């Protein structure tokens, strides 16, 4: 899944939820369940997600929503691979390429 977010330092929880097509409550739940998702919180409690957080959310989304893994299964999968794993990098590139090709097809 390719996410269309503008390049920024921080994203609000609403922007991230809209980009993934999920509720903000799901993002808050994933934040509690997965150590890889650590948004910065202001004193007022407002969450600000970095591009690294968005990549982690994208990986969790892929495992849970697209592959159909349970939360525990996704946790085990994430333990076995790190963010710098060449397979993960290749998967991200292929997903971006697929999204670009689908966009080109739709424009024809």
VENPECOR-V25918 format. One record per backbone hydrogen bond with DSSP energy under -0.5 kcal/mol. CO is the residue of the C=O (numbers start at 1). NH is the residue of the N-H. Records with the same first field share a line. If there is no record, write none. Layout:
CO: NH / NH
This chain:
2: 4
3: 5
6: 8
11: 49
12: 16
13: 17
14: 18
15: 19
16: 20
17: 21 / 22
23: 26 / 27
24: 28
25: 29
26: 30
27: 31
28: 32
29: 33
30: 34
33: 35
34: 37
36: 38
40: 48
42: 45
46: 42
47: 13
48: 40
49: 11
50: 54
51: 55
52: 56
53: 57
54: 58
55: 59
56: 60
57: 61
58: 62
59: 63
60: 64
61: 65 / 66
62: 67
63: 69
70: 74
71: 75
72: 76
73: 77
74: 78
75: 79
76: 80
77: 81
82: 85
85: 89
86: 90
87: 91
88: 92
89: 93
90: 94
91: 95
92: 96
93: 97
94: 98
95: 99
96: 100
97: 101
98: 102
99: 103
100: 104
101: 105
102: 106
103: 107
104: 108
105: 108
